[in-house]
Amino acid sequence: MDNLKISVLLERDDFKMEIIGRDARNIRCFEQETGVKVVIDDTPQRVFLVGTDLPSLENARRIMEKLVRDKKITEAKIKEYKKLCSE
């Protein structure tokens, strides 16, 4: 199956560093928990989520949007929101 790609809008471009996290912990945790790849490039105020199935991709989008609204990303929050969005 082809990769599907959706974007998530960020309030500030510097929030990309928060998504990556120290030693890339946040981005690795997000990808592991959701099964979706996070692509961060030069596109202003956007990150992209790439996956092979739409339900996982949509769930990952909801999680990322909640994290972005919180303006603070931690591994614990990623896991908490995954649980909330999966119910």
GROMACS elastic network, one bead per residue, 0.5 to 0.9 nm:
[ bonds ]
;  ai    aj funct       b0    kb
    1     4     6  0.89632   500
    1    52     6  0.63418   500
    1    53     6  0.82539   500
    2    51     6  0.85544   500
    2    52     6  0.62587   500
    2    53     6  0.88736   500
    3    50     6  0.63297   500
    3    51     6  0.54031   500
    3    53     6  0.78552   500
    4    49     6  0.81441   500
    4    50     6  0.55554   500
    4    51     6  0.53500   500
    4    52     6  0.57074   500
    4    53     6  0.71737   500
    4    54     6  0.72726   500
    4    57     6  0.78522   500
    5    48     6  0.65226   500
    5    49     6  0.55866   500
    5    51     6  0.66385   500
    5    52     6  0.86836   500
    5    57     6  0.80142   500
    6    47     6  0.85145   500
    6    48     6  0.55962   500
    6    49     6  0.53918   500
    6    50     6  0.67171   500
    6    51     6  0.89723   500
    6    57     6  0.77876   500
    6    58     6  0.85679   500
    6    61     6  0.78766   500
    7    46     6  0.62650   500
    7    47     6  0.56256   500
    7    49     6  0.61422   500
    7    50     6  0.88451   500
    7    61     6  0.80777   500
    8    45     6  0.83920   500
    8    46     6  0.55372   500
    8    47     6  0.54386   500
    8    48     6  0.61946   500
    8    49     6  0.76571   500
    8    61     6  0.69064   500
    8    64     6  0.74471   500
    8    65     6  0.69169   500
    8    68     6  0.89512   500
    9    12     6  0.88630   500
    9    44     6  0.89751   500
    9    45     6  0.58606   500
    9    47     6  0.68583   500
    9    48     6  0.89473   500
    9    65     6  0.80838   500
    9    68     6  0.85855   500
   10    13     6  0.65210   500
   10    14     6  0.89089   500
   10    15     6  0.69988   500
   10    16     6  0.81066   500
   10    44     6  0.84944   500
   10    46     6  0.54796   500
   10    47     6  0.75123   500
   10    65     6  0.85778   500
   10    68     6  0.67548   500
   10    69     6  0.88652   500
   11    14     6  0.89104   500
   11    15     6  0.76587   500
   11    45     6  0.64562   500
   11    46     6  0.87339   500
   11    68     6  0.78824   500
   11    69     6  0.86609   500
   12    15     6  0.56130   500
   12    16     6  0.81214   500
   12    44     6  0.84933   500
   12    45     6  0.57669   500
   12    46     6  0.88756   500
   13    16     6  0.60337   500
   13    17     6  0.85122   500
   13    43     6  0.88702   500
   13    44     6  0.60942   500
   13    46     6  0.74325   500
   14    17     6  0.59081   500
   14    18     6  0.75426   500
   14    45     6  0.81591   500
   15    18     6  0.50440   500
   15    19     6  0.64731   500
   15    20     6  0.88065   500
   15    45     6  0.81821   500
   15    68     6  0.80987   500
   15    71     6  0.78117   500
   15    72     6  0.88850   500
   16    19     6  0.50528   500
   16    20     6  0.63473   500
   16    21     6  0.86291   500
   16    40     6  0.71733   500
   16    45     6  0.80903   500
   16    46     6  0.82788   500
   16    47     6  0.75433   500
   17    20     6  0.50613   500
   17    21     6  0.60376   500
   17    22     6  0.84183   500
   18    22     6  0.80724   500
   18    26     6  0.77943   500
   18    27     6  0.89592   500
   18    71     6  0.83817   500
   18    72     6  0.71006   500
   18    73     6  0.63117   500
   18    74     6  0.86701   500
   19    24     6  0.83243   500
   19    25     6  0.89376   500
   19    26     6  0.59737   500
   19    27     6  0.59136   500
   19    30     6  0.88221   500
   19    64     6  0.89414   500
   19    67     6  0.87449   500
   19    68     6  0.85849   500
   19    72     6  0.85963   500
   19    73     6  0.64449   500
   19    74     6  0.86625   500
   20    23     6  0.78608   500
   20    25     6  0.68040   500
   20    26     6  0.54013   500
   20    28     6  0.79177   500
   20    40     6  0.87462   500
   21    25     6  0.54594   500
   21    27     6  0.66713   500
   21    28     6  0.89807   500
   21    73     6  0.77710   500
   21    74     6  0.78900   500
   22    25     6  0.58388   500
   22    26     6  0.73395   500
   23    26     6  0.83094   500
   24    27     6  0.56258   500
   24    28     6  0.61778   500
   24    29     6  0.85723   500
   25    28     6  0.52781   500
   25    29     6  0.60155   500
   25    30     6  0.85546   500
   25    74     6  0.85145   500
   25    75     6  0.73825   500
   26    29     6  0.51108   500
   26    30     6  0.60565   500
   26    31     6  0.85613   500
   26    73     6  0.70543   500
   26    74     6  0.62267   500
   26    75     6  0.57206   500
   26    78     6  0.79646   500
   27    30     6  0.50806   500
   27    31     6  0.61260   500
   27    32     6  0.85034   500
   27    37     6  0.86568   500
   27    38     6  0.70165   500
   27    75     6  0.88772   500
   28    31     6  0.51865   500
   28    32     6  0.60436   500
   28    33     6  0.85005   500
   28    37     6  0.89315   500
   28    38     6  0.88711   500
   29    32     6  0.50844   500
   29    33     6  0.59537   500
   29    34     6  0.84290   500
   29    74     6  0.89994   500
   29    75     6  0.61969   500
   29    78     6  0.73921   500
   29    79     6  0.82844   500
   30    33     6  0.52159   500
   30    34     6  0.59692   500
   30    35     6  0.79403   500
   30    36     6  0.78050   500
   30    37     6  0.83221   500
   30    38     6  0.80750   500
   30    60     6  0.82931   500
   30    63     6  0.89425   500
   30    64     6  0.85571   500
   30    75     6  0.76532   500
   30    78     6  0.62832   500
   30    79     6  0.80999   500
   30    82     6  0.89889   500
   31    34     6  0.53423   500
   31    35     6  0.52694   500
   31    36     6  0.51860   500
   31    37     6  0.54499   500
   31    38     6  0.67532   500
   31    60     6  0.88254   500
   32    35     6  0.54340   500
   32    36     6  0.75757   500
   32    37     6  0.86730   500
   33    36     6  0.82052   500
   33    60     6  0.89229   500
   33    78     6  0.78057   500
   33    79     6  0.70363   500
   33    82     6  0.72731   500
   34    37     6  0.83438   500
   34    56     6  0.67844   500
   34    57     6  0.80365   500
   34    59     6  0.76899   500
   34    60     6  0.58157   500
   34    63     6  0.88125   500
   34    82     6  0.74802   500
   35    51     6  0.73990   500
   35    56     6  0.72171   500
   35    57     6  0.84220   500
   35    60     6  0.83006   500
   36    49     6  0.63541   500
   36    50     6  0.57253   500
   36    52     6  0.81135   500
   36    56     6  0.71389   500
   36    57     6  0.64590   500
   36    60     6  0.68482   500
   37    48     6  0.81888   500
   37    49     6  0.56729   500
   37    50     6  0.50741   500
   37    51     6  0.63751   500
   38    47     6  0.70172   500
   38    48     6  0.58139   500
   38    50     6  0.64397   500
   39    47     6  0.59938   500
   39    49     6  0.61553   500
   39    50     6  0.72889   500
   40    43     6  0.78707   500
   40    46     6  0.76639   500
   40    47     6  0.51412   500
   40    48     6  0.64903   500
   40    49     6  0.89161   500
   41    44     6  0.83172   500
   41    46     6  0.82369   500
   41    47     6  0.71951   500
   41    48     6  0.84455   500
   42    45     6  0.86891   500
   42    46     6  0.85237   500
   43    46     6  0.58947   500
   43    47     6  0.75566   500
   44    47     6  0.85649   500
   49    57     6  0.69505   500
   49    60     6  0.75929   500
   49    61     6  0.72484   500
   50    57     6  0.70493   500
   51    54     6  0.74356   500
   51    56     6  0.73343   500
   51    57     6  0.58603   500
   52    56     6  0.80997   500
   52    57     6  0.77310   500
   53    56     6  0.57968   500
   53    57     6  0.63331   500
   53    58     6  0.88210   500
   54    58     6  0.59848   500
   54    59     6  0.84735   500
   55    58     6  0.51910   500
   55    59     6  0.61372   500
   55    60     6  0.85677   500
   56    59     6  0.50925   500
   56    60     6  0.60800   500
   56    61     6  0.85524   500
   57    60     6  0.50663   500
   57    61     6  0.61497   500
   57    62     6  0.87362   500
   58    62     6  0.63126   500
   58    63     6  0.87048   500
   59    62     6  0.51728   500
   59    63     6  0.63258   500
   59    64     6  0.86818   500
   59    82     6  0.79946   500
   59    85     6  0.65619   500
   59    86     6  0.73653   500
   60    63     6  0.50626   500
   60    64     6  0.60802   500
   60    65     6  0.85194   500
   60    82     6  0.79559   500
   60    85     6  0.86369   500
   61    64     6  0.51002   500
   61    65     6  0.60400   500
   61    66     6  0.85896   500
   62    65     6  0.51552   500
   62    66     6  0.62613   500
   62    67     6  0.86896   500
   62    81     6  0.86549   500
   62    82     6  0.89066   500
   62    85     6  0.70815   500
   63    66     6  0.52155   500
   63    67     6  0.62839   500
   63    68     6  0.86726   500
   63    78     6  0.72260   500
   63    81     6  0.57376   500
   63    82     6  0.62475   500
   63    84     6  0.86816   500
   63    85     6  0.67235   500
   64    67     6  0.50257   500
   64    68     6  0.60803   500
   64    69     6  0.85860   500
   64    78     6  0.82558   500
   64    81     6  0.87289   500
   65    68     6  0.50253   500
   65    69     6  0.61556   500
   65    70     6  0.86456   500
   66    69     6  0.51129   500
   66    70     6  0.63006   500
   66    71     6  0.87699   500
   66    81     6  0.74423   500
   67    70     6  0.51018   500
   67    71     6  0.63712   500
   67    72     6  0.65669   500
   67    73     6  0.58988   500
   67    74     6  0.87392   500
   67    77     6  0.74676   500
   67    78     6  0.73713   500
   67    81     6  0.79573   500
   68    71     6  0.50472   500
   68    72     6  0.71277   500
   68    73     6  0.76697   500
   69    72     6  0.81966   500
   70    73     6  0.75412   500
   72    77     6  0.85287   500
   73    76     6  0.83224   500
   73    77     6  0.63910   500
   73    78     6  0.71084   500
   74    77     6  0.52002   500
   74    78     6  0.63070   500
   74    79     6  0.87585   500
   75    78     6  0.50840   500
   75    79     6  0.63262   500
   75    80     6  0.85942   500
   76    79     6  0.52298   500
   76    80     6  0.60767   500
   76    81     6  0.86238   500
   77    81     6  0.59618   500
   77    82     6  0.83100   500
   78    81     6  0.53262   500
   78    82     6  0.60775   500
   78    83     6  0.86774   500
   79    82     6  0.50407   500
   79    83     6  0.62894   500
   79    84     6  0.87204   500
   80    83     6  0.52392   500
   80    84     6  0.63281   500
   80    85     6  0.87017   500
   81    85     6  0.58774   500
   81    86     6  0.82572   500
   82    85     6  0.52039   500
   82    86     6  0.59484   500
   82    87     6  0.87279   500
   83    86     6  0.52182   500
   83    87     6  0.65082   500
   84    87     6  0.56144   500
